[in-house]
């Protein structure tokens, strides 16, 4: 009699639990998945932000097969303009988590804004997927467990560019913006150099338009030195290539830099043969995701996707891959568990979130500039793909 009672009670408990789980699942499926996308709709990096937004929405559409749903839950994106201002970005993220009740956030465009936002994610205990802010410190000493990044970091940029420039007999000066982006970039680049000699670091205000004074300082450091002489530029926005107007060739000085958005790469046509390393160029990766994105972008905009379009698309692929793994659950502990070590397809091929700091490990592309009359920009021709496993990207956090 006692055994039959226990069995009956056990059966009742099982039925009750099943009903609860079913109700919970049904409730979850009925709720929207709310995502805040905070980026520079306006401000100095407006062009970057708009590309990211375009790529993010295209990526969500592609990853969900056009349904904009995962596990029966509709994805709703709430857009906010941080204007490139750290304090504004910080308050917008707090409002998104607190007032808008978003499940996770994506962005921002600028590194100083991202650094201001990191503690907010930790305070609200919600995931912030950083795209495309670059500073190493985002997944370095300022990092916390709620931060993931699909964008490349300064070390990935720097180590990839060192592949092209780190040769015996080369003297290099760096020209960078006096910002987290610029200083982190130079720091990582300097650490990556093993053979070439770095003879000077030039930091200029981010909004600099007159490069005469800085250019003269760099020329003075390089002129008269033996071997190849290179100014390596780390810059976001503006036109730092005005420095070429100072007749660098007279001193035997070359310019080198990484990839950029297509409008900025019109200046690259002045430098045929220039080498560097790029995060993305639409004509380089050969995979189904990139083919789909390029094709759809041409249909929508009659133009190829750009540097940050691929980044936004990659962020969307990461979000949807994670949500599919959690069957639509958006609790932070579930998302973090799903995303740590997670691999996902992107226009650049496969990326993987490193468990230690949640940085997406990814390929970079060593290029050489070719001038082609069919294009308004200098075309980065692939020298070789630098795979993620070839780059010893430092783990800089204190986990």
C-alpha positions in Angstrom: 0.0 0.0 0.0 2.8 2.3 0.9 4.7 1.6 -2.3 1.6 2.2 -4.4 1.1 5.6 -2.7 4.7 6.6 -3.4 4.4 5.6 -7.0 1.2 7.5 -7.4 2.8 10.6 -5.8 5.9 10.2 -8.0 3.7 10.0 -11.0 1.8 13.2 -9.9 5.1 15.0 -9.3 6.3 14.0 -12.8 3.1 15.1 -14.4 3.2 18.4 -12.5 6.8 19.1 -13.5 6.1 18.3 -17.1 3.1 20.6 -17.1 5.3 23.4 -15.6 8.1 22.9 -18.1 5.5 22.9 -20.9 4.0 26.1 -19.6 7.4 27.7 -19.2 8.4 26.7 -22.8 5.1 28.0 -24.2 5.6 31.2 -22.3 9.2 31.5 -23.6 8.1 30.9 -27.2 5.4 33.5 -26.9 7.8 36.2 -25.7 9.9 38.4 -28.0 13.7 38.2 -28.1 14.6 41.8 -27.6 18.1 42.9 -28.8 19.5 46.4 -28.4 21.8 47.6 -31.2 23.7 50.6 -30.0 26.0 52.2 -32.6 27.1 55.5 -34.1 24.1 56.4 -36.3 25.6 59.9 -36.2 29.0 61.3 -35.3 32.6 60.8 -36.6 32.1 57.0 -37.2 28.6 57.3 -38.8 29.7 55.4 -41.9 31.0 52.5 -39.9 27.8 52.4 -37.8 25.5 52.3 -40.7 27.4 49.5 -42.3 27.2 47.5 -39.1 23.5 48.0 -38.8 22.9 46.9 -42.4 25.0 43.8 -41.9 23.4 43.0 -38.6 19.8 43.1 -40.1 20.9 41.2 -43.2 22.6 38.6 -41.0 19.5 38.1 -38.8 17.4 37.6 -41.9 19.9 35.1 -43.3 20.5 33.1 -40.1 16.8 32.7 -39.4 15.9 31.8 -43.0 13.9 35.0 -43.4 11.6 34.3 -40.4 13.3 36.6 -37.8 12.3 34.0 -35.3 14.2 31.4 -33.2 12.4 28.6 -31.4 9.1 30.3 -32.1 10.2 33.6 -30.6 10.2 36.8 -32.7 13.5 38.8 -32.8 12.9 42.5 -32.2 15.9 44.9 -32.6 15.8 48.2 -30.8 18.3 50.7 -32.3 20.0 53.5 -30.3 22.4 56.2 -31.4 25.4 56.7 -29.1 26.7 59.5 -31.4 30.2 58.2 -30.6 29.9 59.6 -27.0 31.0 57.3 -24.1 28.6 58.8 -21.5 25.7 58.6 -23.9 26.5 55.0 -24.9 26.7 54.0 -21.2 23.3 55.6 -20.4 21.7 54.1 -23.5 22.8 50.6 -22.6 21.5 51.0 -19.0 18.2 52.1 -20.4 18.1 49.2 -22.8 18.7 46.7 -20.1 16.6 48.4 -17.4 13.7 50.1 -19.2 13.5 48.3 -22.6 14.1 44.9 -20.9 16.3 43.7 -23.8 17.7 40.2 -23.5 21.1 41.2 -24.8 22.9 44.1 -26.6 25.1 44.5 -29.6 27.6 47.3 -30.3 29.1 49.9 -30.2 31.1 51.4 -33.0 33.8 53.3 -31.1 36.2 51.8 -28.6 35.9 54.6 -26.0 32.1 54.0 -26.0 32.5 50.3 -25.6 34.9 50.7 -22.6 32.2 52.9 -20.9 29.6 50.3 -21.6 31.4 47.2 -20.2 30.6 47.8 -16.5 26.9 48.3 -17.4 26.7 44.8 -18.8 28.3 43.5 -15.6 25.9 45.5 -13.4 22.8 44.3 -15.2 24.3 40.8 -15.7 23.4 40.7 -19.4 25.4 39.9 -22.5 27.0 42.6 -24.6 28.3 41.4 -27.9 30.9 44.0 -29.0 30.9 44.8 -32.8 33.0 46.4 -34.2 35.0 48.4 -31.4 38.6 47.2 -31.6 40.6 48.2 -28.5 42.4 45.2 -26.9 41.3 46.3 -23.4 37.6 45.5 -24.3 38.5 41.8 -24.1 41.6 42.5 -22.0 41.9 44.2 -18.6 38.5 45.9 -18.8 36.7 42.7 -19.7 34.0 40.9 -17.7 32.3 37.6 -18.3 29.2 39.2 -20.0 31.4 40.6 -22.8 31.8 38.7 -26.2 33.3 40.2 -29.3 32.9 39.2 -33.0 34.9 42.2 -34.2 38.7 41.8 -34.5 40.8 43.2 -31.7 43.9 45.4 -32.0 46.2 42.4 -31.5 44.6 40.6 -34.4 45.1 43.7 -36.6 48.6 44.2 -35.4 49.9 40.7 -35.7 48.4 40.3 -39.1 50.0 43.5 -40.3 53.3 42.4 -38.9 53.2 39.5 -41.3 53.5 42.0 -44.1 55.9 44.4 -42.5 58.1 42.6 -40.0 61.2 42.1 -42.1 64.9 42.7 -41.4 66.2 46.1 -42.5 62.9 48.0 -42.2 62.5 51.1 -40.0 58.9 51.9 -39.0 57.2 54.9 -37.4 53.5 54.5 -36.4 50.9 57.2 -36.8 47.8 56.7 -34.8 44.9 58.6 -33.2 45.4 59.5 -29.5 42.6 57.2 -28.4 42.1 53.7 -26.9 41.8 52.4 -30.5 45.1 54.1 -31.6 47.2 53.4 -28.5 46.0 49.8 -28.1 46.8 49.3 -31.8 50.3 50.6 -31.6 51.0 48.6 -28.4 49.9 45.4 -30.0 51.8 46.2 -33.3 55.0 47.0 -31.3 54.7 43.7 -29.4 54.2 41.8 -32.7 57.4 43.1 -34.4 60.4 40.8 -34.1 62.6 41.9 -37.0 61.7 45.4 -38.1 62.8 48.3 -36.0 60.1 50.7 -34.6 61.8 54.1 -34.3 59.0 56.5 -33.3 55.3 56.6 -32.2 53.3 59.6 -33.4 49.9 60.2 -31.7 47.6 62.8 -33.0 44.1 64.1 -32.0 41.4 61.8 -33.5 39.8 64.7 -35.5 43.2 65.8 -37.1 42.9 67.2 -40.6 46.2 69.0 -40.9 49.0 66.4 -40.7 51.9 68.8 -41.4 53.5 69.0 -38.0 53.1 65.3 -37.2 54.3 64.4 -40.7 57.4 66.5 -40.3 58.3 64.8 -37.0 57.9 61.4 -38.7 60.0 62.4 -41.7 62.7 63.7 -39.4 62.8 60.3 -37.6 63.1 58.3 -40.8 65.1 60.3 -43.3 68.6 59.3 -43.6 68.1 55.8 -42.2 69.3 52.9 -44.2 67.0 50.3 -45.8 63.2 50.5 -46.2 61.4 53.3 -44.3 57.7 52.9 -43.6 55.0 55.0 -41.9 52.4 52.5 -40.6 49.0 54.2 -40.1 46.4 53.1 -37.6 43.4 55.4 -38.1 39.6 55.4 -38.0 37.7 58.0 -40.1 39.1 61.1 -41.8 41.8 61.0 -44.4 45.2 60.4 -42.8 46.7 59.7 -46.3 47.0 63.5 -46.7 50.4 62.9 -45.3 51.4 61.7 -48.7 51.2 65.3 -49.9 54.5 65.9 -48.0 56.4 64.2 -50.8 57.4 61.2 -48.8 59.0 59.6 -51.9 61.7 62.2 -51.9 62.9 60.7 -48.6 62.3 57.1 -49.7 59.4 56.7 -47.3 56.6 54.3 -47.9 53.1 54.2 -46.4 51.5 51.0 -45.0 48.1 50.4 -43.3 45.4 47.8 -42.8 42.1 47.4 -44.6 39.3 49.9 -44.4 35.9 50.8 -45.8 35.7 51.3 -49.5 35.4 55.1 -49.6 38.6 55.3 -47.5 40.4 52.9 -49.8 40.1 55.3 -52.7 43.2 56.9 -51.3 45.0 53.5 -51.6 45.1 54.0 -55.4 48.0 56.4 -54.7 50.0 53.5 -53.3 50.1 50.5 -55.8 51.9 47.6 -54.3 51.3 48.8 -50.7 51.0 45.8 -48.3 49.0 45.3 -45.2 46.5 43.0 -43.6 42.7 43.4 -43.8 39.8 42.2 -41.6 37.6 41.8 -44.7 37.2 42.7 -48.3 34.2 41.3 -50.2 36.2 39.7 -53.0 38.5 37.7 -50.8 36.6 35.1 -48.7 35.3 32.1 -50.6 32.4 30.5 -48.7 28.6 30.2 -49.0 27.8 32.8 -46.3 30.0 35.5 -48.0 28.5 34.6 -51.4 25.0 35.0 -50.0 25.8 38.3 -48.3 27.5 39.8 -51.4 24.7 38.7 -53.7 22.0 40.0 -51.5 23.8 43.3 -50.9 24.2 43.9 -54.6 20.4 43.2 -55.0 19.5 45.7 -52.3 22.0 48.4 -52.8 23.6 47.9 -56.3 27.0 47.9 -54.6 29.2 45.4 -52.7 29.1 45.0 -48.9 31.8 46.8 -47.0 34.2 46.2 -44.1 31.8 46.7 -41.3 28.8 45.2 -43.1 30.6 41.8 -42.7 31.1 42.6 -39.0 27.4 43.2 -38.4 26.5 40.1 -40.3 29.0 38.1 -38.2 27.4 39.4 -35.0 24.0 38.3 -36.2 25.2 34.9 -37.0 26.7 34.6 -33.5 23.5 35.7 -31.9 21.3 33.3 -33.8 23.7 30.4 -33.4 23.7 30.9 -29.6 19.9 31.3 -29.4 19.5 28.1 -31.4 21.8 26.3 -29.0 19.7 27.5 -26.0 16.4 26.7 -27.8 15.4 30.4 -27.6 16.2 30.8 -23.9 17.8 34.2 -23.2 18.9 33.9 -19.6 22.5 35.2 -19.4 23.9 32.0 -17.8 22.4 30.0 -20.6 23.8 32.3 -23.3 27.2 32.5 -21.8 27.4 28.7 -21.5 26.3 28.3 -25.1 28.7 31.0 -26.5 31.9 30.1 -24.7 34.0 28.0 -27.2 31.1 28.3 -29.7 32.0 28.2 -33.4 29.7 29.9 -35.9 29.7 30.6 -39.7 30.4 34.2 -40.9 31.2 35.9 -44.2 34.9 35.4 -43.3 34.4 31.7 -42.7 34.3 30.0 -39.3 34.9 32.0 -36.1 35.2 30.7 -32.6 34.7 32.5 -29.3 37.8 31.8 -27.1 36.7 30.6 -23.7 39.2 32.6 -21.8 38.2 36.1 -23.0 35.3 35.6 -25.4 37.2 37.1 -28.3 36.3 35.7 -31.7 39.3 34.0 -33.2 39.2 34.5 -37.0 41.3 34.7 -40.2 42.9 37.9 -41.4 44.0 38.7 -45.0 47.5 39.7 -46.1 47.0 41.9 -49.2 48.8 43.9 -51.8 47.1 46.9 -53.4 46.4 46.7 -57.1 45.1 49.6 -59.2 42.2 48.6 -61.4 40.4 51.2 -63.5 37.1 49.3 -62.9 37.1 50.2 -59.2 37.1 53.6 -57.5 39.3 52.2 -54.7 42.7 50.5 -54.5 41.9 46.7 -54.8 43.4 44.6 -52.0 44.6 41.5 -53.8 45.0 38.4 -51.5 48.6 37.4 -50.8 47.5 34.8 -48.3 44.9 34.1 -45.7 46.4 34.3 -42.2 44.4 31.7 -40.2 43.4 32.1 -36.6 45.7 29.3 -35.4 48.7 31.1 -37.0 48.3 34.2 -34.7 49.3 34.0 -31.1 46.8 36.5 -29.8 47.6 37.4 -26.2 45.1 36.8 -23.5 45.1 40.1 -21.7 42.3 39.8 -19.2 42.6 38.9 -15.5 40.1 36.1 -15.3 
